[in-house]
Amino acid sequence: MNILVLNCGSSSLKYQLFRMPEEQVLIRGGIEKIGSEDALHTYKTDGQDGQDQTTSQILDHREALQQVIEVVTHRSGVLQSVEEIAAVGHRVVHGGEQFALSSLLTDEVKRAIQDNVELAPLHNPANLQGIEAMEAVLPGVPQAAVFDTAFHQSMPPEHYLYPIPYVLYKRHKVRRYGFHGTSHRYVSSRVPYLVHRDLMNLKVISCHIGNGASVAAIQNGRSTDTSMGMTPLEGVMMGTRSGDIDPSLQEYISRKEGLAAAEFSSMLNKHSGLYGISGLSGDMRKITEARAKGSARSALAFDMYEYRIRKYIGAYVAAMNGVDVLLFTAGVGENSPLLRRKICDNLTYLGLELDPQANDQGKGERIISLPTSRVTVCVIPTNEELMIARDTQVLVSGLESWEK
């Protein structure tokens, strides 16, 4: 079964074609600057050393997906015809309270995605664009929606509600939803293969640390708390996002600086975090380089970043009354030995002992703590696209679960 996985943004899309159940990626690619005359399409087939690249006019998502199908079935030679695509899986950012699981796409499901546009105005409209464009390009092919928020729907009310008037939750669904759920679900599902223990008996803290970052407390295989809230702005400090701040800062800074509400929101989302403190970049690689060369503000940004992640880890140790596994994933979590070391050096009270060699020199999925460590620390590269492909396969095949 060949499953096409799509992640649509407002002016971009990423895709991978999987052969299931072998879980082989046949081709992966992406299109940037959709809506322009010089849209850039890059793609790479399985086993190919480099990647192919084309520039052309692509005015909307339908044209973009037509080009994807053309590449998959003709230019790359991966498939002989469009009929070989059995299903399409879509990443959808916000499913609200309606979806605790992935779902086959129906008119009712699309209406629910539309209903949640107000909660994810930058993402859900683009996700819907991709869904509707795919329906036009591949009519009759089953499609599935895999929601970033679904994994966190297992949180209890005392964890997801805000301490504000309850009527605001009843009227407007104001609550913590959490994000990166597909990533947290994937990496936590890999834990048993590393530690040789049943996930249902473990307390796991998952740190998805990229340009966007979130920490999740996972107990007995279920999300019990997570750092992102009603929007992806809450939680730890990120590349360009502030994370947690005093709510009163909005009134104070807006008055002092003459900012409108939209300008203040833009400041918190696009001009804060590592970028805001360093004045240099939201990219941890550039921050680390500048820190090593003596930049005081980059060093400060790094220290703040590490401290706020570590503080959430400590909170979730308390919330679960312990931790068995601490895992790092996503761009920074997988590729910054320095950040992992700094975090773990300040968690020795838990009986955590890092293996410096495994942390600094290892690659891929691995344990980076010593055998004597009371907390197992691991790095697990995330694979949200594979999780989407798995869920789509289950839904279109009528299987109970891909998990063994």
C-alpha positions in Angstrom: 0.0 0.0 0.0 1.4 3.4 -1.0 0.5 6.3 1.2 1.2 9.9 0.5 1.8 12.0 3.6 1.2 15.8 3.3 2.0 18.7 5.6 0.6 21.9 4.1 1.5 25.4 5.1 0.0 28.6 3.8 2.6 28.9 1.0 4.4 25.6 1.3 3.9 21.9 1.4 6.1 19.0 2.4 5.4 15.4 1.4 6.6 11.8 1.7 5.4 8.7 -0.1 5.6 5.6 2.0 5.3 2.0 1.0 3.4 0.3 3.8 3.6 -1.8 5.8 7.3 -1.9 4.9 7.5 1.7 6.1 9.9 2.5 3.2 10.1 6.2 2.1 10.0 6.1 -1.7 10.3 9.8 -2.2 10.3 12.9 -0.1 10.1 16.6 -1.1 8.7 20.0 -0.6 7.4 23.1 -2.4 8.1 26.6 -1.2 6.7 30.0 -2.3 3.3 28.6 -3.5 1.4 31.5 -5.1 4.4 32.9 -6.9 6.0 32.6 -10.3 9.2 31.1 -8.9 8.0 28.4 -6.6 10.8 26.0 -5.6 10.2 22.2 -5.7 12.9 20.0 -4.3 12.6 16.2 -4.0 14.7 13.1 -3.4 14.0 9.5 -4.1 15.0 6.5 -2.0 18.7 5.8 -2.4 19.4 9.0 -4.3 22.5 10.9 -3.2 21.6 14.4 -4.1 18.2 16.0 -4.7 16.4 17.3 -7.8 15.2 20.9 -7.9 12.8 22.8 -10.2 11.5 26.4 -10.2 8.2 27.2 -11.9 4.9 29.2 -11.5 2.7 27.5 -8.9 -0.3 29.7 -8.1 -2.2 27.5 -5.5 -2.1 24.3 -3.6 -4.0 22.4 -6.3 -1.3 23.2 -8.8 1.3 22.3 -6.3 -0.2 18.9 -5.6 -0.7 18.3 -9.4 3.1 18.8 -9.7 3.7 16.5 -6.7 1.7 13.8 -8.5 3.5 14.4 -11.7 6.9 14.0 -10.0 5.9 10.9 -8.1 4.4 9.1 -11.1 6.5 10.3 -14.0 9.6 12.4 -13.4 11.0 10.3 -10.6 9.7 7.0 -11.9 8.8 5.9 -8.3 5.2 4.9 -9.4 3.8 4.0 -12.8 0.4 5.7 -12.3 -1.7 7.7 -9.9 -3.8 4.6 -9.2 -0.9 3.2 -7.2 -1.6 5.8 -4.4 -3.9 4.0 -2.0 -4.5 6.8 0.5 -3.4 10.3 1.7 -2.6 11.3 5.2 -2.6 14.9 6.3 -1.0 16.6 9.3 -3.7 18.8 10.9 -2.5 21.1 13.7 -5.7 21.6 15.7 -8.5 19.2 16.3 -9.9 20.9 19.4 -11.8 18.6 21.8 -13.5 16.7 19.0 -10.6 14.4 18.2 -8.6 12.2 20.5 -7.7 10.0 17.6 -6.8 10.3 13.9 -9.8 10.2 11.6 -10.8 9.4 8.0 -11.8 12.6 6.3 -15.5 13.2 5.8 -17.5 16.4 5.3 -18.2 16.3 9.1 -14.5 16.1 9.9 -13.7 18.9 7.6 -16.4 21.1 9.2 -14.8 20.3 12.6 -11.4 21.4 11.3 -13.0 24.6 10.0 -14.6 25.1 13.4 -11.2 25.1 15.0 -9.7 27.7 12.6 -10.1 30.3 15.3 -7.8 28.3 17.6 -5.1 27.8 14.9 -5.6 30.6 12.4 -2.2 30.2 10.8 -2.3 26.4 10.4 -5.8 25.0 10.0 -6.8 27.0 6.9 -3.6 25.8 5.2 -4.4 22.2 6.3 -7.9 22.5 4.8 -6.5 23.9 1.6 -4.3 20.9 1.2 -7.2 18.5 1.9 -9.6 20.1 -0.6 -6.9 20.4 -3.2 -6.0 16.7 -2.8 -9.7 15.8 -3.2 -9.7 17.6 -6.5 -6.4 16.0 -7.7 -7.2 12.5 -6.5 -10.9 12.2 -6.3 -12.2 9.1 -4.6 -8.9 8.3 -2.8 -9.4 7.9 1.0 -7.8 10.6 3.1 -7.0 10.8 6.8 -6.4 13.6 9.3 -3.8 13.2 12.0 -4.1 15.9 14.6 -1.2 17.4 16.6 -3.6 18.0 19.5 -5.1 14.5 19.7 -2.4 12.8 21.8 -2.9 15.4 24.6 -6.7 14.8 24.9 -5.9 12.3 27.6 -5.0 15.2 30.0 -7.4 15.4 33.0 -9.4 18.6 33.6 -7.2 19.7 36.5 -4.3 19.8 34.1 -5.8 21.3 31.0 -8.0 24.0 32.5 -6.8 27.5 33.2 -7.6 29.1 36.6 -9.9 31.7 35.1 -13.7 31.9 35.2 -15.0 28.4 34.3 -17.7 30.0 32.1 -15.0 30.9 29.6 -14.2 27.3 29.0 -17.9 26.4 28.6 -18.5 29.3 26.2 -15.3 29.4 24.2 -13.3 26.2 25.0 -10.5 28.2 26.5 -8.1 25.5 27.8 -4.7 23.9 27.3 -4.7 21.7 24.1 -1.0 21.1 23.6 0.9 20.5 20.3 3.6 18.3 18.9 1.4 15.4 19.9 2.2 13.3 16.9 5.9 13.7 17.7 5.5 13.0 21.4 3.4 9.9 20.6 6.0 8.6 18.1 9.1 9.0 20.3 7.4 7.6 23.4 6.3 4.6 21.4 10.0 3.9 20.7 11.0 3.9 24.4 10.2 0.2 25.1 12.5 -0.8 22.3 15.4 1.0 24.0 14.8 0.3 27.7 13.1 -3.1 27.3 10.3 -2.2 29.6 6.5 -1.8 29.0 5.5 1.8 28.2 2.4 1.2 30.3 4.6 1.0 33.4 6.8 4.0 32.7 6.9 7.7 33.6 8.4 9.5 30.6 9.3 13.1 30.0 9.5 13.9 26.3 11.4 17.1 25.2 10.6 18.1 21.6 13.1 20.9 21.2 13.2 22.6 17.8 12.4 26.1 16.7 9.1 25.4 18.4 9.6 23.5 21.6 7.4 21.6 24.1 7.8 19.2 27.0 5.3 16.5 27.7 4.7 14.3 30.8 3.7 10.8 29.6 2.5 8.4 32.2 1.5 4.8 31.4 1.6 5.7 27.7 -0.8 8.6 27.9 -0.1 12.4 27.9 -0.9 13.8 31.3 0.5 17.3 30.9 2.3 19.4 28.3 3.9 22.8 28.2 2.2 24.3 25.2 -1.3 25.6 25.9 -4.3 26.9 24.0 -1.8 28.1 21.4 1.8 27.1 20.6 3.1 30.2 22.3 2.8 29.0 25.9 5.5 27.0 27.6 9.3 26.9 27.3 11.3 29.6 25.6 11.7 28.8 21.9 13.6 30.0 18.8 11.5 33.2 18.3 8.6 32.6 20.7 8.6 33.9 24.3 7.0 31.0 26.1 5.6 31.8 29.5 5.4 35.5 30.5 3.5 37.6 33.0 0.1 38.3 31.3 0.2 41.9 32.6 3.2 42.6 30.3 0.8 43.0 27.4 -0.9 46.1 28.9 2.3 47.5 30.2 4.5 47.1 27.1 1.7 48.0 24.7 1.2 51.3 26.6 4.9 52.1 26.8 5.7 51.2 23.2 2.4 52.1 21.6 1.8 48.6 20.3 -1.6 47.3 19.0 -2.7 43.8 20.1 -1.6 42.3 16.8 1.8 43.9 17.1 2.3 42.6 20.6 1.3 39.1 19.5 3.8 39.4 16.6 6.5 40.4 19.0 5.9 37.4 21.3 5.7 34.9 18.4 8.4 36.2 15.9 10.8 38.5 17.8 11.3 36.9 21.2 12.9 33.7 22.5 16.5 33.1 21.5 16.2 35.7 18.9 14.8 38.4 21.2 17.5 37.9 23.9 20.5 37.3 21.6 19.6 39.9 19.0 21.2 37.5 16.6 19.1 34.5 15.6 16.5 32.0 16.7 18.7 29.2 15.4 20.5 27.3 18.2 23.4 26.5 16.0 24.2 30.2 15.5 23.6 30.9 19.2 26.0 28.1 20.2 28.7 29.4 17.7 28.4 33.0 19.0 28.4 31.8 22.6 31.7 30.0 22.0 33.2 33.2 20.5 32.3 35.2 23.6 29.0 36.7 22.8 27.5 37.6 26.2 23.9 37.9 24.9 24.1 34.6 23.1 25.4 33.0 26.3 22.5 34.6 28.2 20.0 33.4 25.6 21.4 29.8 25.8 21.3 29.8 29.6 17.7 31.1 29.7 16.7 28.5 27.2 18.3 25.6 29.1 16.9 26.8 32.5 13.3 27.1 31.3 13.4 23.6 29.7 14.9 22.2 32.9 12.3 23.9 35.0 9.5 22.2 33.1 11.3 18.9 33.4 11.4 19.4 37.2 7.7 20.3 37.3 6.8 17.1 35.5 8.9 15.0 37.8 6.8 16.4 40.6 3.5 16.0 38.6 4.2 12.3 38.0 5.9 11.7 41.4 9.1 10.5 39.6 10.5 9.8 36.2 11.9 6.7 34.5 12.9 8.0 31.1 14.0 11.5 29.9 14.1 11.7 26.1 15.2 14.4 23.7 13.9 14.8 20.1 13.5 17.3 17.2 16.1 19.6 15.7 17.8 21.0 18.8 17.1 18.0 21.0 18.6 15.6 18.6 21.6 17.7 17.5 22.8 19.7 20.5 25.0 17.6 22.8 25.9 20.8 24.7 22.2 21.6 25.6 21.5 18.0 26.6 24.6 18.0 28.8 23.8 21.3 30.5 20.2 20.1 31.3 21.4 16.7 32.6 24.2 18.2 34.7 21.6 20.0 36.7 19.3 16.9 37.2 21.8 14.8 39.2 19.5 15.0 42.2 17.3 12.5 40.4 20.2 10.0 40.3 20.7 10.8 36.6 24.1 10.0 35.2 24.9 11.1 31.7 27.3 9.1 29.5 29.5 11.9 28.0 30.8 9.8 25.1 27.3 8.5 24.1 26.0 12.1 24.3 28.7 13.7 22.4 29.6 11.2 19.7 26.6 8.9 19.2 24.2 9.2 16.3 20.5 8.3 15.9 18.3 6.5 18.4 20.3 5.7 21.5 20.6 5.7 25.3 23.0 8.5 26.5 22.9 7.7 30.2 25.2 5.3 32.1 24.0 1.9 33.1 24.1 3.0 36.7 21.8 6.0 36.1 18.4 5.8 37.9 16.8 7.7 35.1 17.4 6.5 31.5 18.2 9.4 29.2 17.8 8.8 25.4 17.8 10.6 22.1 15.1 9.5 19.7 14.8 11.2 16.3 11.2 12.1 15.7 9.3 10.8 12.6 5.9 12.5 12.5 5.4 11.6 8.8 5.8 7.8 9.6 3.2 8.2 12.4 0.8 9.8 9.9 1.4 7.0 7.4 0.8 4.4 10.1 -2.4 6.0 11.3 -3.6 6.4 7.7 -2.9 2.7 7.0 -4.8 1.6 10.1 -7.8 3.8 9.1 -8.1 2.8 5.5 -7.4 -0.9 6.2 -9.8 -1.2 9.1 -7.1 -2.4 11.3 -7.2 -2.1 15.1 -3.7 -0.7 15.5 -0.3 -0.6 13.9 1.3 -1.1 17.4 2.4 -4.6 18.3 
